[in-house]
Amino acid sequence: MRIGVFGAGYVGLVTAVCLAEIGHLLQVVEVDGDKVEKLNNGISTIYEPGLTELLERNISRGNIYFTNDSSSVIEHSEVIFLCVGTPPKPDGSADLSQIESAVREIARYAREDDFKLIVVKSTVPVGTAKQLRELVRNEMQGRRLNLEIASNPEFLREGSAVSDFMNPDRIVMGTVSARAQALLGSVYESFDCPKIFTSPETSEIIKYAANSFLATKISFINMVADLCEEVGADVSLVAEGMGYDKRIGPEFLRAGIGFGGSCFPKDLQAFLHVGKSKGLDFGLLEEVISINNRRSLRVVQKLKAHLNGLNGKKVSILGLAFKSNTDDVRESPAAKLIKLLAQEGAVIKATDPLSIENFRRMYPDLVEYVQFYEQAEAAVAGSHAAVVVTDWKEYKDLNWKQIKDSMARPVVFDTRNMLNADDMLDNNYEYLAIGKDIVHLTESLT
Ligand code: UDX
């Protein structure tokens, strides 16, 4: 099928490359000329495992092409996916201006004798497809409407987006007409997974509700983690005990420093905004957000108490990305943590296997940066505490036994509960974690 994609950002690029891989013919509109050139040369503009290989293969077999000429893409395509940004406005609502201008453009070039299905993949508030239909109606100015707006949310996780696209838990398709449903269904014909055909409104809500629910699980377990610390229980085992219940499930119950990234914080705010705008009490989500916002502060308070103050103390930050296997630092807990530590007078150096450059661009003067692969040990040497902020496997593989002697004080605060507590204690670290009073637990065993 001939498919167009607007926007070669994160979602657009992964979607386009994967659709090309399953045999569709893709043309992608991207306004950034540098990006277009790189992508046409097979150079991926984002880091995502497996993406470069698929990009190269599909360029060479002629299944994908990038351009900034939107008219030719509109002409070429039966189905056009909109994957442009929907950043939050100051009041938390989603800014739809990029989506609207793409729809206007498509409406301008659309012909009466050539049906086009516009599929919104970007995360948008419920009611957007309806609103866009109105917009198209106004743009058509007397011409017959031969467009339909559908909703088809993505559920891709950064770091495993290609594999998530190729092996989805489900595909949600929100359409109005039978024609649009059949057309969108045939885009995903080769996928063998549950497919939900519904209205655009239901589809739009599914996306926000799913992300809000996952975020709620995380804040819930983080709330429980605080109690575990107070009473000497172990949150990892509490989560395991809960997770065996099939109605709960084990996923998204890892307590830690809180969720970040380009989706959860933004989507929660937008869902909350939609609920409120309909006069509903969405206070549950306010609490989910506020529990998350307090995570970094709690880590700083615990560290401050443990070190007897932070003024002048050297603290190493291990991890700047919002999670492992990505170079994305948007809404990373590391930023909040570093700012709070700096306010307390701590002297901070930081490292990360992939995201130093992205972090430095956002916060040029906040910390001293140490390249991970060249100087992993130097990142920790001389410090009074090392704080593991991102769950990079690389931190597990550090030679902790050897590193200890280079530290001013062997304190490790593992905010992801990812290191082996027994090993850390055997190596004589003062090991702090989330939702477990490690010292208390060891005392009770001896
Ligand atoms: C998320 C959704 O999972 C995906 O479906 C949607 O399309 C986009 O948003 P992503 O932002 O890539 O994907 O990250 P995800 O792996 O879901 O993690 C989100 C945040 O929650 C990260 O900061 C992660 O570290 C944190 N997290 C996740 C926890 O703190 N505990 C957990 O148990 C799981």
Residues whose N, C-alpha, C, O or C-beta is under 5 A from the ligand:
A	BS01	UDX	E154 F155 L156 R157 E158 I218 F252 L253 R254 G256 G258 F259 G260 G261 S262 C263 F264 F322 K323
